[in-house]
Amino acid sequence: MSTPTRNWAPTHGDPYRSVPYHPERMPAGESLARAAELRERMDRRRTVRQFSPDPVPEQVVKDAIACAATAPSGAHQQPWTFVLVKDPEVRRRIREAAEAEERLSYAGRLGEEWLAALRPLGTDEIKPHLTEAPHLIVVFQQRYWLGADGTKHKHYYVDESVGIAVGMLLSALHLSGLGALVHTPSPMRFLQEVLGRPANEKAFAVIPVGYPAKDCRVPDLVRKTLDQVLVEI
Ligand SMILES: Cc1cc2nc3c(=O)[nH]c(=O)nc-3n(C[C@H](O)[C@H](O)[C@H](O)COP(=O)(O)O)c2cc1C
């Protein structure tokens, strides 16, 4: 059953009318089976750092971004922008700027403790995926919104909201058969400039997307078990 599309428009401060919400109730047995299957499929998600050049339908990426944009957000302020960077020249500039920052970071700017935490992953300042992965998404946080008269209005729980949206994006990409990397060149200010984003936006992460390369390898990580992350009181 499809719902009619209504376009969002800024209504900051106006009360919502309430509407009935009755999603179809799933039998418990089906919930159990789906949850177990999802757990297993999500456990197979890995960060991909070597991408295949095989083309990926752009609609898959756009659908994943649309999934991300269904995320809950503080006061429903939806403080996110997803930039799908298609222009090869812009991608080249992002790579150049990111590698320049990363060179300084890996040369010591991060500090020994941070570098020691990264060392087991074997990452370095060379970031070929920025130009070579079939798609590149740059996620921005909208720290505030501007009223019609130019007044700044704060957004609430921006880090949490955008973090949840990116989690949903990664899940949607993975469940659609794609690999992705959350890349956070530090600092990321250059992205606002290279991508011409407005002053209320702050870069959150760069996410190359594609199929893993045939010879893709990932660190042999161990995840915490449910017992180690779950506290029942
Ligand atoms: C907020 C965040 C920032 C990250 N930044 C980077 C990064 O800049 N470069 C990189 O290679 N991996 C980055 N990663 C990926 C992590 O290293 C990876 O998720 C972690 O090692 C666990 O591996 P897995 O995703 O395969 O489970 C980042 C992940 C997160 C959540």
Ligand as a Chemical Component Dictionary entry (heavy atoms), coordinates in Angstrom:
data_LIG
# 
_chem_comp.id                   LIG 
_chem_comp.type                 NON-POLYMER 
_chem_comp.pdbx_formal_charge   0 
_chem_comp.three_letter_code    LIG 
# 
loop_
_chem_comp_atom.comp_id 
_chem_comp_atom.atom_id 
_chem_comp_atom.alt_atom_id 
_chem_comp_atom.type_symbol 
_chem_comp_atom.charge 
_chem_comp_atom.model_Cartn_x 
_chem_comp_atom.model_Cartn_y 
_chem_comp_atom.model_Cartn_z 
_chem_comp_atom.pdbx_ordinal 
LIG C1  C1  C 0 32.751 7.695  13.145 1  
LIG C2  C2  C 0 33.651 6.763  12.378 2  
LIG C3  C3  C 0 34.777 7.258  11.754 3  
LIG C4  C4  C 0 35.590 6.409  10.995 4  
LIG N1  N1  N 0 36.654 6.954  10.315 5  
LIG C5  C5  C 0 37.383 6.145  9.531  6  
LIG C6  C6  C 0 38.411 6.702  8.699  7  
LIG O1  O1  O 0 38.612 7.926  8.671  8  
LIG N2  N2  N 0 39.151 5.868  7.920  9  
LIG C7  C7  C 0 38.916 4.522  7.891  10 
LIG O2  O2  O 0 39.601 3.812  7.159  11 
LIG N3  N3  N 0 37.934 3.958  8.656  12 
LIG C8  C8  C 0 37.146 4.742  9.451  13 
LIG N4  N4  N 0 36.115 4.198  10.167 14 
LIG C9  C9  C 0 35.829 2.746  10.077 15 
LIG C10 C10 C 0 36.240 2.000  11.327 16 
LIG O3  O3  O 0 37.647 1.860  11.376 17 
LIG C11 C11 C 0 35.554 0.619  11.325 18 
LIG O4  O4  O 0 34.161 0.803  11.396 19 
LIG C12 C12 C 0 36.007 -0.244 12.477 20 
LIG O5  O5  O 0 37.364 -0.574 12.348 21 
LIG C13 C13 C 0 35.171 -1.535 12.584 22 
LIG O6  O6  O 0 35.242 -2.272 11.382 23 
LIG P1  P1  P 0 33.921 -2.753 10.647 24 
LIG O7  O7  O 0 33.175 -1.511 10.216 25 
LIG O8  O8  O 0 34.416 -3.569 9.485  26 
LIG O9  O9  O 0 33.094 -3.530 11.612 27 
LIG C14 C14 C 0 35.276 5.025  10.913 28 
LIG C15 C15 C 0 34.133 4.539  11.551 29 
LIG C16 C16 C 0 33.316 5.384  12.250 30 
LIG C17 C17 C 0 32.044 4.836  12.877 31 
# 
loop_
_chem_comp_bond.comp_id 
_chem_comp_bond.atom_id_1 
_chem_comp_bond.atom_id_2 
_chem_comp_bond.value_order 
_chem_comp_bond.pdbx_ordinal 
LIG C1  C2  SING 1  
LIG C2  C3  SING 2  
LIG C2  C16 DOUB 3  
LIG C3  C4  DOUB 4  
LIG C4  N1  SING 5  
LIG C4  C14 SING 6  
LIG N1  C5  DOUB 7  
LIG C5  C6  SING 8  
LIG C5  C8  SING 9  
LIG C6  O1  DOUB 10 
LIG C6  N2  SING 11 
LIG N2  C7  SING 12 
LIG C7  O2  DOUB 13 
LIG C7  N3  SING 14 
LIG N3  C8  DOUB 15 
LIG C8  N4  SING 16 
LIG N4  C9  SING 17 
LIG N4  C14 SING 18 
LIG C9  C10 SING 19 
LIG C10 O3  SING 20 
LIG C10 C11 SING 21 
LIG C11 O4  SING 22 
LIG C11 C12 SING 23 
LIG C12 O5  SING 24 
LIG C12 C13 SING 25 
LIG C13 O6  SING 26 
LIG O6  P1  SING 27 
LIG P1  O7  DOUB 28 
LIG P1  O8  SING 29 
LIG P1  O9  SING 30 
LIG C14 C15 DOUB 31 
LIG C15 C16 SING 32 
LIG C16 C17 SING 33 
# 
